[in-house]
């Protein structure tokens, strides 16, 4: 009998706030916890102490300090595995991994597929937890895909980022998107400039504003939801092409040109 559904459904997924708008994700079974992208050790220590949890592993999506800065303090004097991108120089990584490999954690019992996600950085990766029929899959995508947005291109190219986003868009519609920043309201404002008549986007703005007013995170969302409201996953929508050609005077000859023009507009938009 396959008990994987029960195993994954018993887990708790927590967004630990850090800095101004970061989220450090924690996956816990009530005894041990795995954390993803701990840029700051202090909120992680607070979370672990409050719940009497033991840290069992750390996953890193890329080398930026707001995602890796807390690792030395978290592993000091302890034998905690740290998984991170093999093609980026992160001194704390003990287990370098690449796309198409697997990360198996013993406690909590988890198996992640590693996805190559270049664009934001050259070696960015994501961790995909496929779950089971009774439990939705989840992707921990760092700074590649955000709610209603995508990451800036600090090191990669538009082509690389588009390929990475297409890979995420191909995941199941039910997959939960665990991104690493609370950028949603600003991203929605840009998305509405791109598609002012998108009714689902207007509804999402009201919901997101209510969540933030209550001090709640707007993530995770789902891949299916993002494909309905996120302009970076809607490059072929006629309503999206119109403002690019009229407001930005952009050439939209193909999907790559549309993405590059859209990302440049978002950079200027703020």
CORSUL-V728882 format. One record per backbone hydrogen bond with DSSP energy under -0.5 kcal/mol. CO is the residue of the C=O (numbers start at 0). NH is the residue of the N-H. If there is no record, write none. Layout:
BEGIN
co=CO nh=NH
co=CO nh=NH
END
This chain:
BEGIN
co=0 nh=2
co=2 nh=6
co=3 nh=7
co=4 nh=8
co=5 nh=9
co=7 nh=10
co=11 nh=13
co=11 nh=27
co=13 nh=15
co=13 nh=25
co=14 nh=16
co=15 nh=23
co=17 nh=21
co=20 nh=181
co=21 nh=17
co=22 nh=24
co=23 nh=15
co=24 nh=35
co=25 nh=13
co=26 nh=33
co=27 nh=11
co=30 nh=53
co=31 nh=28
co=32 nh=55
co=32 nh=56
co=33 nh=26
co=34 nh=58
co=35 nh=24
co=36 nh=38
co=37 nh=69
co=39 nh=43
co=40 nh=44
co=41 nh=45
co=42 nh=46
co=43 nh=47
co=44 nh=48
co=45 nh=49
co=46 nh=50
co=47 nh=51
co=47 nh=52
co=48 nh=51
co=53 nh=32
co=55 nh=80
co=56 nh=34
co=57 nh=82
co=58 nh=36
co=60 nh=124
co=63 nh=66
co=63 nh=67
co=64 nh=68
co=65 nh=38
co=67 nh=70
co=69 nh=73
co=70 nh=74
co=71 nh=75
co=74 nh=77
co=77 nh=79
co=78 nh=80
co=80 nh=57
co=81 nh=93
co=81 nh=94
co=82 nh=59
co=83 nh=96
co=84 nh=87
co=87 nh=89
co=89 nh=92
co=94 nh=83
co=96 nh=85
co=97 nh=100
co=100 nh=113
co=101 nh=103
co=102 nh=104
co=102 nh=111
co=104 nh=109
co=107 nh=109
co=109 nh=104
co=110 nh=129
co=111 nh=102
co=112 nh=127
co=113 nh=99
co=114 nh=125
co=116 nh=119
co=118 nh=154
co=118 nh=155
co=119 nh=153
co=119 nh=154
co=120 nh=118
co=120 nh=123
co=123 nh=116
co=125 nh=114
co=125 nh=127
co=126 nh=128
co=126 nh=139
co=127 nh=112
co=127 nh=129
co=128 nh=137
co=131 nh=134
co=134 nh=131
co=136 nh=175
co=137 nh=128
co=138 nh=140
co=138 nh=177
co=139 nh=126
co=140 nh=143
co=141 nh=179
co=143 nh=150
co=145 nh=147
co=145 nh=148
co=148 nh=145
co=151 nh=153
co=156 nh=160
co=157 nh=161
co=158 nh=162
co=159 nh=163
co=160 nh=164
co=161 nh=165
co=162 nh=166
co=163 nh=167
co=164 nh=168
co=165 nh=169
co=167 nh=170
co=171 nh=174
co=172 nh=223
co=174 nh=222
co=175 nh=138
co=175 nh=177
co=176 nh=178
co=176 nh=219
co=176 nh=220
co=177 nh=140
co=177 nh=141
co=179 nh=22
co=180 nh=182
co=182 nh=186
co=183 nh=187
co=184 nh=188
co=185 nh=189
co=186 nh=190
co=187 nh=191
co=188 nh=192
co=189 nh=193
co=190 nh=194
co=194 nh=197
co=196 nh=198
co=197 nh=201
co=198 nh=202
co=199 nh=203
co=200 nh=204
co=201 nh=205
co=202 nh=206
co=203 nh=207
co=204 nh=208
co=205 nh=209
co=206 nh=210
co=207 nh=211
co=208 nh=212
co=209 nh=213
co=210 nh=215
co=211 nh=214
co=220 nh=176
co=221 nh=225
co=222 nh=226
co=223 nh=227
co=224 nh=227
co=224 nh=228
co=225 nh=229
co=228 nh=230
co=229 nh=232
co=230 nh=233
co=233 nh=236
co=236 nh=239
co=236 nh=240
co=237 nh=241
co=238 nh=242
co=239 nh=243
co=240 nh=244
co=241 nh=245
co=242 nh=246
co=242 nh=247
co=243 nh=249
co=253 nh=257
co=254 nh=258
co=255 nh=259
co=256 nh=260
co=257 nh=261
co=258 nh=262
co=259 nh=263
co=260 nh=264
co=261 nh=265
co=262 nh=266
co=263 nh=267
co=264 nh=268
co=265 nh=269
END
